[in-house]
Amino acid sequence: MVRELLKHLLKKPATLKYPFEKRVPFKGFRGRPVWVMKQCTGCGLCNEVCPSEAIEMIGKELEAEFKHHLDRCLFCGQCEEVCPVKAITMTKEYELASYDRAGMIIEFKREEKAGKMT
């Protein structure tokens, strides 16, 4: 046991001081998905393929808006893979905790059309 202690005495610790030191996510890490609404065609494939039903689609086609429920999301990346216009990307963001469920819903809305007549 003393030999093991002396062997590791001068080595760096294996852990990080987490809130103060953060590890950079590795290549291919799947964090929070983000929709680019200007590219989205509203096909609804992301909504259909989501295994945990974390994507809620409101409206159809170019009028479609999305609610993403982070508390349901598995971060599997299937929504990103199935999107035909690559409007969904997985970010490197991983600190997503919240004290209430309302804070776990992210809405992606379309910008109002400039000069739209009502």
GULUMZA-840389 format. One record per residue: residue number from 1; z, x, y of N, C-alpha, C, O in turn. Coordinates in Angstrom, 3 decimals. Atoms other than C-alpha are relative to their C-alpha. Layout:
<rs>
+-----+----------+----------+----------+----------+----------+----------+----------+----------+----------+----------+----------+----------+
:   k :      n_Z :      n_X :      n_Y :     ca_Z :     ca_X :     ca_Y :      c_Z :      c_X :      c_Y :      o_Z :      o_X :      o_Y :
+-----+----------+----------+----------+----------+----------+----------+----------+----------+----------+----------+----------+----------+
: NUM :        Z :        X :        Y :        Z :        X :        Y :        Z :        X :        Y :        Z :        X :        Y :
...
+-----+----------+----------+----------+----------+----------+----------+----------+----------+----------+----------+----------+----------+
</rs>
This chain:
<rs>
+-----+----------+----------+----------+----------+----------+----------+----------+----------+----------+----------+----------+----------+
:   k :      n_Z :      n_X :      n_Y :     ca_Z :     ca_X :     ca_Y :      c_Z :      c_X :      c_Y :      o_Z :      o_X :      o_Y :
+-----+----------+----------+----------+----------+----------+----------+----------+----------+----------+----------+----------+----------+
:   1 :    0.000 :    0.816 :   -1.182 :    0.000 :    0.000 :    0.000 :    0.000 :    0.865 :    1.253 :   -0.647 :    0.516 :    2.240 :
:   2 :   -0.038 :   -0.901 :   -1.151 :    0.739 :    2.868 :    2.382 :   -1.373 :    0.610 :    0.232 :   -1.790 :    0.782 :    1.377 :
:   3 :    1.339 :   -0.561 :   -0.119 :   -2.675 :    4.365 :    1.664 :   -0.941 :   -1.018 :    0.677 :   -1.746 :   -0.653 :    1.535 :
:   4 :    0.820 :    1.069 :   -0.605 :   -4.324 :    1.025 :    2.556 :    0.349 :   -0.163 :    1.477 :   -0.546 :   -0.352 :    2.301 :
:   5 :   -0.445 :    0.110 :   -1.389 :   -2.272 :    0.821 :    5.764 :   -0.564 :    1.140 :    0.838 :   -1.084 :    0.900 :    1.928 :
:   6 :    0.511 :   -1.153 :   -0.743 :   -3.258 :    4.329 :    6.868 :   -1.523 :   -0.037 :    0.126 :   -2.074 :    0.417 :    1.129 :
:   7 :    1.453 :    0.093 :   -0.012 :   -6.908 :    3.666 :    6.001 :   -0.495 :   -0.932 :    1.111 :   -1.532 :   -0.669 :    1.720 :
:   8 :    0.419 :    0.993 :   -0.980 :   -7.093 :    0.659 :    8.359 :    0.712 :    0.134 :    1.344 :    0.453 :   -0.650 :    2.257 :
:   9 :   -0.790 :   -0.149 :   -1.214 :   -4.722 :    1.898 :   11.049 :   -0.856 :    0.302 :    1.223 :   -0.576 :   -0.222 :    2.301 :
:  10 :    0.812 :   -0.403 :   -1.146 :   -7.408 :    3.417 :   13.289 :   -1.306 :   -0.791 :    0.127 :   -2.113 :   -0.499 :    1.010 :
:  11 :    1.210 :    0.817 :   -0.080 :  -10.143 :    0.822 :   12.639 :    0.183 :   -1.132 :    1.006 :    1.302 :   -1.544 :    1.310 :
:  12 :   -0.029 :    1.138 :   -0.908 :  -11.068 :   -1.942 :   15.064 :    0.369 :   -1.266 :   -0.768 :    0.095 :   -1.362 :   -1.964 :
:  13 :   -0.324 :    1.253 :    0.692 :   -9.755 :   -5.437 :   14.277 :   -1.270 :   -0.744 :   -0.433 :   -2.314 :   -0.619 :    0.206 :
:  14 :    1.156 :    0.733 :    0.523 :  -12.088 :   -7.674 :   12.253 :   -0.217 :   -1.322 :    0.733 :   -1.294 :   -1.910 :    0.637 :
:  15 :    0.086 :    1.281 :   -0.701 :  -11.395 :  -10.743 :   14.407 :   -0.167 :    0.213 :    1.498 :    0.045 :    1.310 :    2.015 :
:  16 :    0.134 :   -0.017 :   -1.455 :  -12.081 :  -11.584 :   18.045 :    1.143 :   -0.778 :    0.631 :    1.734 :   -1.642 :   -0.015 :
:  17 :   -0.979 :    0.788 :   -0.758 :   -9.646 :  -12.857 :   20.673 :   -0.774 :   -1.168 :    0.586 :   -1.239 :   -1.101 :    1.723 :
:  18 :    1.015 :    1.032 :   -0.212 :  -11.574 :  -16.129 :   20.695 :   -0.157 :   -0.558 :    1.411 :   -1.255 :   -0.423 :    1.953 :
:  19 :    0.401 :    0.603 :   -1.284 :  -11.182 :  -17.878 :   24.011 :   -0.467 :    1.037 :    1.017 :   -1.211 :    0.713 :    1.943 :
:  20 :    0.341 :   -1.052 :   -0.967 :  -11.562 :  -14.566 :   25.824 :   -1.226 :    0.793 :   -0.422 :   -2.000 :    1.237 :    0.426 :
:  21 :    1.167 :   -0.699 :    0.541 :  -14.137 :  -12.895 :   23.572 :   -0.779 :   -0.982 :   -0.871 :   -0.227 :   -1.589 :   -1.788 :
:  22 :    0.821 :    0.939 :    0.770 :  -17.013 :  -14.959 :   22.229 :   -1.139 :    0.740 :   -0.674 :   -1.751 :    1.634 :   -0.089 :
:  23 :    1.094 :   -0.590 :    0.762 :  -19.517 :  -14.006 :   19.574 :   -1.313 :   -0.633 :    0.439 :   -1.382 :   -1.844 :    0.648 :
:  24 :    1.331 :    0.492 :   -0.336 :  -23.189 :  -14.328 :   20.488 :   -0.586 :   -0.648 :   -1.251 :   -0.575 :   -0.033 :   -2.318 :
:  25 :    0.580 :    0.642 :    1.188 :  -24.869 :  -16.855 :   18.155 :   -1.177 :    0.804 :   -0.553 :   -1.937 :    1.407 :    0.206 :
:  26 :    1.053 :   -0.749 :    0.669 :  -27.240 :  -15.299 :   15.638 :   -1.350 :   -0.694 :    0.157 :   -1.411 :   -1.856 :    0.556 :
:  27 :    1.348 :    0.556 :   -0.087 :  -30.999 :  -15.850 :   15.573 :   -0.136 :   -1.154 :   -0.994 :    0.267 :   -1.035 :   -2.151 :
:  28 :    0.162 :    1.166 :    0.855 :  -31.860 :  -19.270 :   14.178 :    1.187 :   -0.945 :    0.017 :    1.192 :   -1.934 :   -0.716 :
:  29 :   -1.179 :    0.859 :   -0.106 :  -28.486 :  -20.796 :   15.122 :   -0.407 :   -1.360 :    0.553 :   -1.196 :   -1.434 :    1.495 :
:  30 :    0.326 :    1.348 :   -0.460 :  -28.690 :  -24.578 :   15.559 :    1.208 :   -0.601 :    0.683 :    2.171 :   -1.022 :    0.042 :
:  31 :   -1.061 :    0.616 :   -0.794 :  -26.498 :  -25.825 :   18.355 :   -0.390 :   -1.411 :    0.398 :   -1.032 :   -2.130 :   -0.368 :
:  32 :    0.252 :    1.356 :   -0.498 :  -26.749 :  -28.981 :   20.448 :   -1.481 :   -0.218 :    0.274 :   -2.105 :    0.597 :    0.953 :
:  33 :    1.407 :    0.287 :   -0.298 :  -30.221 :  -30.589 :   20.497 :   -0.173 :   -0.554 :    1.415 :    0.688 :   -1.273 :    1.921 :
:  34 :    0.317 :    0.446 :   -1.358 :  -31.833 :  -31.243 :   23.898 :   -1.421 :   -0.545 :    0.011 :   -2.330 :    0.062 :   -0.556 :
:  35 :    1.318 :    0.620 :   -0.139 :  -34.760 :  -33.551 :   24.693 :   -0.596 :    0.367 :    1.351 :    0.094 :    0.331 :    2.369 :
:  36 :    0.763 :   -0.192 :   -1.239 :  -37.398 :  -32.640 :   27.292 :   -0.782 :   -1.297 :    0.172 :   -1.814 :   -1.500 :   -0.468 :
:  37 :    0.542 :    1.352 :   -0.102 :  -38.226 :  -36.157 :   28.427 :   -1.420 :   -0.036 :    0.566 :   -2.148 :   -1.002 :    0.336 :
:  38 :    1.374 :   -0.038 :   -0.516 :  -41.418 :  -35.132 :   30.232 :   -1.004 :    0.193 :   -1.134 :   -2.146 :   -0.255 :   -1.025 :
:  39 :    0.890 :   -0.237 :    1.141 :  -42.911 :  -34.049 :   26.881 :    0.075 :   -1.118 :   -1.039 :   -0.876 :   -1.334 :   -1.790 :
:  40 :   -0.235 :    1.006 :    1.042 :  -41.476 :  -36.881 :   24.758 :   -0.978 :   -1.167 :    0.121 :   -1.184 :   -1.713 :    1.204 :
:  41 :    0.930 :    1.128 :    0.038 :  -43.980 :  -39.545 :   23.712 :    0.674 :   -1.280 :   -0.478 :    0.058 :   -2.346 :   -0.459 :
:  42 :   -0.725 :    1.179 :    0.464 :  -41.326 :  -41.912 :   22.343 :   -0.456 :   -0.499 :   -1.353 :   -0.392 :   -1.700 :   -1.616 :
:  43 :    0.506 :    0.403 :    1.320 :  -42.744 :  -41.928 :   18.806 :    1.119 :   -0.503 :   -0.915 :    0.865 :   -1.305 :   -1.813 :
:  44 :   -1.134 :    0.465 :    0.783 :  -39.262 :  -42.436 :   17.324 :    0.214 :    0.710 :   -1.319 :    1.084 :    0.309 :   -2.092 :
:  45 :   -0.171 :   -0.718 :    1.267 :  -39.646 :  -39.960 :   14.453 :    1.381 :    0.652 :   -0.092 :    1.977 :    0.688 :   -1.169 :
:  46 :   -1.320 :   -0.640 :    0.016 :  -36.431 :  -38.152 :   15.468 :    1.077 :   -1.018 :   -0.377 :    2.010 :   -0.705 :   -1.116 :
:  47 :   -0.947 :    1.071 :    0.302 :  -34.547 :  -41.439 :   15.297 :   -0.057 :   -0.387 :   -1.481 :    0.979 :   -0.637 :   -2.097 :
:  48 :    0.170 :    0.398 :    1.398 :  -35.960 :  -42.272 :   11.858 :    0.483 :    1.063 :   -0.976 :    1.030 :    0.731 :   -2.028 :
:  49 :   -0.286 :   -1.072 :    0.947 :  -35.385 :  -38.858 :   10.267 :    1.473 :    0.454 :    0.044 :    1.921 :    1.152 :   -0.866 :
:  50 :   -1.389 :   -0.461 :   -0.149 :  -31.783 :  -38.319 :   11.478 :    0.862 :   -0.537 :   -1.142 :    1.013 :   -1.753 :   -1.269 :
:  51 :   -0.772 :    0.461 :    1.162 :  -29.576 :  -38.435 :    8.334 :    1.339 :   -0.626 :    0.364 :    1.879 :   -1.413 :   -0.414 :
:  52 :   -1.310 :    0.531 :   -0.378 :  -26.381 :  -39.259 :   10.243 :   -0.084 :   -1.084 :    1.062 :    0.943 :   -1.541 :    1.564 :
:  53 :    0.235 :    1.023 :   -1.017 :  -27.913 :  -41.781 :   12.668 :    0.670 :    0.353 :    1.324 :    1.275 :   -0.500 :    1.975 :
:  54 :   -0.599 :   -0.481 :   -1.238 :  -26.759 :  -39.686 :   15.614 :   -0.895 :   -0.241 :    1.204 :   -0.454 :   -0.081 :    2.343 :
:  55 :    0.948 :    0.216 :   -1.087 :  -29.864 :  -40.528 :   17.669 :   -0.225 :   -1.498 :    0.155 :   -0.598 :   -2.190 :   -0.792 :
:  56 :    0.214 :    1.411 :   -0.311 :  -30.068 :  -43.915 :   19.340 :   -1.160 :   -0.079 :    0.983 :   -1.091 :    0.471 :    2.082 :
:  57 :    1.196 :    0.120 :   -0.833 :  -33.485 :  -44.798 :   20.759 :    0.011 :   -1.350 :    0.694 :    0.129 :   -2.390 :    0.047 :
:  58 :   -0.002 :    1.222 :   -0.793 :  -33.595 :  -47.347 :   23.570 :   -1.377 :   -0.136 :    0.629 :   -1.776 :    0.714 :    1.424 :
:  59 :    1.352 :    0.199 :   -0.504 :  -37.050 :  -48.726 :   24.364 :   -1.025 :    0.573 :   -0.964 :   -0.686 :    1.065 :   -2.040 :
:  60 :    1.092 :   -0.484 :    0.843 :  -40.436 :  -47.743 :   22.968 :   -0.939 :    0.886 :    0.806 :   -1.035 :    0.782 :    2.029 :
:  61 :    1.043 :   -0.882 :   -0.523 :  -43.092 :  -45.120 :   23.588 :    0.416 :    0.685 :    1.300 :    1.482 :    1.301 :    1.339 :
:  62 :   -0.285 :   -0.744 :   -1.225 :  -43.180 :  -43.772 :   27.163 :    1.156 :   -0.573 :    0.810 :    1.559 :    0.019 :    1.811 :
:  63 :   -1.173 :    0.578 :   -0.649 :  -40.317 :  -46.059 :   28.207 :    1.289 :    0.385 :   -0.747 :    2.386 :    0.069 :   -0.287 :
:  64 :   -1.150 :   -0.300 :    0.860 :  -38.005 :  -44.706 :   25.472 :    0.972 :    0.961 :    0.665 :    0.586 :    1.924 :    1.327 :
:  65 :   -1.090 :   -0.880 :   -0.405 :  -34.665 :  -43.166 :   26.338 :    0.886 :    0.198 :   -1.218 :    0.832 :   -0.589 :   -2.163 :
:  66 :   -0.779 :   -0.342 :    1.185 :  -32.187 :  -41.583 :   23.951 :    1.470 :    0.192 :    0.328 :    1.832 :    0.665 :    1.405 :
:  67 :   -1.425 :   -0.329 :   -0.021 :  -28.458 :  -41.440 :   23.345 :    0.239 :    0.860 :   -1.233 :   -0.118 :    0.482 :   -2.349 :
:  68 :   -0.299 :   -0.889 :    1.121 :  -27.316 :  -38.537 :   21.206 :    1.513 :    0.034 :   -0.190 :    2.249 :    0.419 :    0.718 :
:  69 :   -1.424 :    0.059 :    0.320 :  -23.921 :  -38.963 :   19.521 :    0.399 :    1.331 :   -0.655 :    0.121 :    1.560 :   -1.833 :
:  70 :   -0.388 :   -1.313 :    0.519 :  -22.488 :  -35.460 :   19.114 :    1.036 :   -0.096 :   -1.114 :    1.086 :    0.759 :   -1.999 :
:  71 :   -1.028 :    0.133 :    1.034 :  -19.601 :  -36.730 :   17.012 :   -0.575 :   -0.396 :   -1.355 :    0.113 :   -0.283 :   -2.369 :
:  72 :    0.665 :    0.343 :    1.265 :  -22.079 :  -37.926 :   14.355 :   -0.971 :    1.085 :   -0.466 :   -1.301 :    1.159 :   -1.650 :
:  73 :    1.080 :   -0.954 :    0.272 :  -24.580 :  -35.060 :   14.534 :    0.424 :    1.067 :   -1.016 :    1.533 :    1.598 :   -0.955 :
:  74 :   -0.226 :   -1.043 :    1.003 :  -24.828 :  -32.654 :   11.595 :   -0.599 :    1.336 :    0.426 :   -0.373 :    2.354 :   -0.228 :
:  75 :    0.690 :   -1.186 :   -0.505 :  -26.880 :  -30.127 :   13.620 :   -0.923 :    0.596 :   -1.068 :   -1.018 :    1.813 :   -1.229 :
:  76 :    0.895 :   -0.418 :    1.085 :  -29.367 :  -30.000 :   10.753 :   -1.352 :    0.473 :    0.527 :   -2.037 :    1.249 :   -0.138 :
:  77 :    1.261 :   -0.426 :   -0.593 :  -32.371 :  -29.564 :   13.065 :   -1.211 :   -0.777 :   -0.466 :   -2.335 :   -0.409 :   -0.126 :
:  78 :    1.142 :    0.773 :    0.473 :  -34.536 :  -32.172 :   11.363 :   -0.729 :   -0.687 :    1.150 :   -1.951 :   -0.831 :    1.104 :
:  79 :    0.632 :    0.637 :   -1.151 :  -35.168 :  -33.921 :   14.692 :   -0.946 :    0.978 :    0.694 :   -2.031 :    0.589 :    1.126 :
:  80 :    0.844 :   -1.022 :   -0.627 :  -36.558 :  -30.672 :   16.122 :   -1.244 :    0.263 :   -0.848 :   -2.344 :    0.397 :   -0.312 :
:  81 :    1.122 :   -0.293 :    0.893 :  -38.754 :  -30.043 :   13.068 :   -1.044 :   -1.105 :   -0.025 :   -2.239 :   -0.825 :   -0.113 :
:  82 :    0.927 :    1.115 :    0.150 :  -40.282 :  -33.529 :   12.969 :   -0.702 :   -0.366 :    1.310 :   -1.705 :   -1.078 :    1.276 :
:  83 :    0.580 :    0.385 :   -1.295 :  -41.081 :  -33.826 :   16.704 :   -1.420 :    0.560 :    0.133 :   -1.601 :    1.778 :    0.115 :
:  84 :    1.388 :   -0.467 :   -0.042 :  -44.899 :  -33.667 :   17.012 :   -0.374 :    0.722 :    1.296 :   -1.322 :    1.508 :    1.314 :
:  85 :    0.336 :   -0.632 :   -1.287 :  -44.872 :  -32.574 :   20.678 :    1.028 :    1.055 :    0.402 :    0.988 :    1.560 :    1.525 :
:  86 :   -1.035 :   -1.025 :   -0.234 :  -41.898 :  -30.159 :   20.417 :    0.838 :   -0.309 :    1.242 :    1.124 :    0.580 :    2.044 :
:  87 :   -0.813 :    0.421 :   -1.134 :  -39.854 :  -32.165 :   22.942 :    1.495 :    0.207 :   -0.258 :    2.308 :    0.032 :    0.649 :
:  88 :   -1.406 :   -0.218 :    0.353 :  -36.589 :  -31.373 :   21.111 :    0.193 :    1.469 :   -0.349 :   -0.565 :    2.036 :   -1.136 :
:  89 :   -0.345 :   -1.381 :    0.333 :  -35.035 :  -27.919 :   21.018 :    1.492 :    0.076 :   -0.308 :    2.298 :   -0.654 :    0.269 :
:  90 :   -1.399 :   -0.220 :    0.344 :  -31.798 :  -26.739 :   19.463 :    0.514 :    1.156 :    0.856 :   -0.036 :    2.256 :    0.817 :
:  91 :   -0.558 :   -1.021 :   -0.886 :  -29.681 :  -24.814 :   21.970 :    0.965 :    0.896 :   -0.775 :    1.204 :    0.681 :   -1.963 :
:  92 :   -1.009 :   -0.889 :    0.588 :  -27.170 :  -22.053 :   21.270 :    1.417 :   -0.477 :    0.339 :    2.389 :    0.222 :    0.054 :
:  93 :   -1.293 :    0.529 :   -0.429 :  -24.338 :  -24.241 :   22.642 :    0.784 :   -0.504 :   -1.209 :    0.277 :   -1.312 :   -1.988 :
:  94 :   -0.783 :    0.404 :    1.159 :  -21.533 :  -24.670 :   20.116 :    1.405 :   -0.468 :    0.341 :    2.088 :   -0.990 :   -0.540 :
:  95 :   -1.330 :    0.479 :   -0.392 :  -18.342 :  -25.460 :   22.054 :   -0.149 :   -1.414 :    0.544 :   -0.339 :   -1.599 :    1.746 :
:  96 :    0.341 :    1.376 :   -0.353 :  -18.747 :  -29.234 :   22.089 :    1.177 :   -0.959 :   -0.154 :    0.966 :   -2.172 :   -0.164 :
:  97 :   -1.160 :    0.863 :    0.221 :  -15.209 :  -30.571 :   21.596 :    0.311 :   -0.830 :    1.241 :    0.053 :   -0.414 :    2.370 :
:  98 :   -0.387 :    0.896 :   -1.083 :  -13.948 :  -33.487 :   23.677 :    1.225 :   -0.787 :   -0.433 :    1.479 :   -0.952 :   -1.626 :
:  99 :   -1.200 :    0.773 :    0.321 :  -10.768 :  -35.530 :   23.895 :   -0.292 :   -1.482 :   -0.212 :    0.528 :   -2.203 :   -0.781 :
: 100 :    0.347 :    1.401 :    0.202 :  -12.574 :  -38.868 :   23.938 :   -1.420 :   -0.119 :   -0.539 :   -2.252 :    0.760 :   -0.316 :
: 101 :    1.313 :    0.183 :    0.614 :  -15.576 :  -40.257 :   22.079 :   -1.083 :   -0.250 :    1.034 :   -2.250 :    0.055 :    0.790 :
: 102 :    0.994 :    0.255 :   -1.046 :  -17.286 :  -41.314 :   25.311 :   -0.584 :    1.312 :    0.512 :   -1.733 :    1.345 :    0.953 :
: 103 :    0.482 :   -1.308 :   -0.409 :  -17.588 :  -37.630 :   26.181 :   -0.914 :    0.647 :   -1.019 :   -1.509 :    1.692 :   -0.754 :
: 104 :    0.833 :   -0.539 :    1.071 :  -19.449 :  -37.061 :   22.926 :   -1.382 :   -0.650 :   -0.055 :   -2.154 :   -0.390 :   -0.977 :
: 105 :    1.306 :    0.654 :   -0.067 :  -22.447 :  -39.204 :   23.918 :   -0.780 :    0.590 :    1.169 :   -0.327 :    0.558 :    2.312 :
: 106 :    0.849 :   -0.584 :   -1.041 :  -25.244 :  -37.495 :   25.829 :   -1.244 :   -0.872 :    0.120 :   -1.920 :   -1.151 :   -0.871 :
: 107 :    1.152 :    0.865 :   -0.244 :  -27.931 :  -39.655 :   27.409 :   -1.151 :    0.812 :    0.573 :   -0.965 :    1.645 :    1.460 :
: 108 :    1.224 :   -0.623 :   -0.495 :  -31.488 :  -38.476 :   27.959 :   -0.880 :   -1.114 :    0.543 :   -1.445 :   -1.904 :   -0.214 :
: 109 :    0.754 :    1.062 :   -0.659 :  -33.229 :  -40.704 :   30.498 :   -1.243 :    0.575 :    0.647 :   -1.311 :    1.763 :    0.960 :
: 110 :    1.238 :   -0.392 :   -0.666 :  -36.673 :  -40.587 :   32.001 :    0.196 :   -0.080 :    1.508 :    0.934 :   -0.927 :    2.012 :
: 111 :   -0.038 :    0.051 :   -1.455 :  -37.114 :  -39.821 :   35.672 :   -0.807 :   -1.201 :    0.447 :   -1.825 :   -1.544 :   -0.155 :
: 112 :    0.745 :    1.161 :   -0.515 :  -38.202 :  -42.813 :   37.690 :   -1.313 :    0.469 :    0.556 :   -1.397 :    1.521 :    1.190 :
: 113 :    1.344 :   -0.361 :   -0.460 :  -41.869 :  -42.756 :   38.471 :   -0.059 :   -0.089 :    1.519 :    0.323 :   -1.102 :    2.106 :
: 114 :    0.123 :   -0.032 :   -1.455 :  -42.530 :  -41.750 :   42.075 :   -1.085 :   -0.981 :    0.428 :   -2.178 :   -0.995 :   -0.138 :
: 115 :    0.959 :    0.947 :   -0.526 :  -44.270 :  -44.487 :   44.022 :   -0.232 :   -1.206 :   -0.887 :   -1.257 :   -1.877 :   -0.769 :
: 116 :    0.157 :    1.133 :    0.911 :  -43.709 :  -47.110 :   41.329 :    0.231 :   -1.292 :    0.783 :    1.230 :   -1.427 :    1.489 :
: 117 :   -0.094 :    1.283 :   -0.710 :  -44.299 :  -50.614 :   42.694 :    0.716 :   -1.006 :   -0.898 :    0.429 :   -1.093 :   -2.092 :
: 118 :   -0.712 :    1.028 :    0.780 :  -41.934 :  -53.411 :   41.596 :   -0.403 :   -1.376 :    0.410 :    0.098 :   -2.356 :   -0.143 :
+-----+----------+----------+----------+----------+----------+----------+----------+----------+----------+----------+----------+----------+
</rs>
